[in-house]
Amino acid sequence: MNYQNSLAFALEQDGLDPLKNFRSRFLIPQHQGADAVYLCGNSLGLQPASAGKYIADQLSAWQNLAVEGWFQGDDPWLNYHKQLSSSIASIVGAQESEVTVMNSLTVNLHLLMVSFYKPNGKRFKIIMEGGAFPSDQYAMESQTLFHGFDPKEAIVEIFPREGELTLRTEDIIKTINEHADELALVMFAGINYYTGQLFDMESIAAAAHKAGAYAGFDLAHAAGNVPLKLHDWGADFACWCSYKYMNSGPGGISGVFVHEKHFDNQELDRFAGWWGYREDKRFLMAPGFDAAKGADGWQVSTSPILLLALFKASMAIFDDVGGIDILRKKSVALTGYMEFLINELNRVQGEEVFKIITPANPQQRGCQLSVVCKRDAKAVFQYLADNGVIGDWREPDVIRLSPVPLYNSFQDVYQAVQHMAAAIK
Ligand SMILES: Cc1ncc(COP(=O)(O)O)c(C=O)c1O
């Protein structure tokens, strides 16, 4: 696309945008009587306007049916989570039976590692990206300790080369190969939370398997943001929070993927609970855990229906879009526009005041741009916030800005960069 640095161009693109009507299906935070420029879907997606109704429907079922709500009404709660499977499966590239929703992300990471981190003799190492989200680091660290290993020996982190900001796939694969004999698990983010780098999950999974290890992915920043093909890539497991690009609300329920090749794998341990028991016999309350087939067999506790209702409100919007590829097309254009405008701003300034550390190649990023501000970064961030541009701050000097194709416009992006220009004045 030939971008132009003008409001007229931004408005023209918004007029041509086939997704433009989806913005009205979200509640946009207000700033001084107008829509704020919300660029923080990487942290918390916006509230679907229908969310209240989805919750009210379930409160009403609870009021009218009480305990019978599990089995009666329009959406019996017993199988409520299954109504989400097809939407989620299509977003992450899975079969319906390979996905389920339960708990929160870090809890699910732990539960899945019970199954897929199985140190055995010499094989005890975990490879992960350096600078992973802290919760993932703590999860890996505590899992290795739990199995009696020193995290410093058991965890191999891969960092960018000297002078580079992001990882090269070749270096990831080389490290996997170097540790092949000792490797139990490769655990990577789909997109790194800090740099916004989108990793080549297919190549990472293939290299892990060649080394005889499992491959798992934390898709917190990838699910609902970029097309994924978890089944075809052969990923063993994945999990993600749904409160970012999937708009399920603060602390919303997490999604889980387990590849079907593991459904009958008797070697996998799991921490079981009654909600993972095969449904036809769950209420016999018999001793001895008999897992439901598929990812549902990893569930532990009773479905939190109100959280599921919020998630369902957002999934209905995704369904109406007609596929993650449609979102992605707009996303590439929108993020590309922000990159173009920031580069223009730097050009006019005669120096790189705002350095984008996210890869320039759209194949290696989702909608987020992580921007290092070289002049008084904290004050610039505060200026943006004061002027209704909502991004987020990551120490020591990074501002993350994520135009989300479902509800952000080219005008949002244009306004945000105008405010960035004003901020450095
Ligand atoms: C990559 C990543 N992992 C883990 C988490 C933690 O998620 P939760 O607090 O839902 O467990 C986050 C939260 O933002 C994240 O971005």
The ligand as a Tripos MOL2 file, in Angstrom:
@<TRIPOS>MOLECULE
LIG
   16    16     1     0     0
SMALL
NO_CHARGES

@<TRIPOS>ATOM
      1 C1          3.2940  -14.0300   27.5610 C.3       1 LIG1
      2 C2          2.4960  -14.0250   28.8200 C.ar      1 LIG1
      3 N1          2.5640  -15.0900   29.6420 N.ar      1 LIG1
      4 C3          1.8800  -15.1070   30.8060 C.ar      1 LIG1
      5 C4          1.0800  -14.0590   31.1880 C.ar      1 LIG1
      6 C5          0.3650  -14.1270   32.5010 C.3       1 LIG1
      7 O1         -0.9480  -14.4560   32.3160 O.3       1 LIG1
      8 P1         -1.9140  -14.7840   33.5690 P.3       1 LIG1
      9 O2         -1.7300  -13.6890   34.5480 O.co2     1 LIG1
     10 O3         -3.2810  -14.7470   32.9650 O.co2     1 LIG1
     11 O4         -1.5370  -16.0900   34.0980 O.co2     1 LIG1
     12 C6          0.9770  -12.9400   30.3620 C.ar      1 LIG1
     13 C7          0.1280  -11.7940   30.7580 C.2       1 LIG1
     14 O5          0.1180  -10.7520   30.1800 O.2       1 LIG1
     15 C8          1.7070  -12.9170   29.1540 C.ar      1 LIG1
     16 O6          1.6630  -11.8620   28.3410 O.3       1 LIG1
@<TRIPOS>BOND
     1     1     2 1
     2     2     3 ar
     3     2    15 ar
     4     3     4 ar
     5     4     5 ar
     6     5     6 1
     7     5    12 ar
     8     6     7 1
     9     7     8 1
    10     8     9 2
    11     8    10 1
    12     8    11 1
    13    12    13 1
    14    12    15 ar
    15    13    14 2
    16    15    16 1
@<TRIPOS>SUBSTRUCTURE
     1 LIG1         1 GROUP 0 **** ****
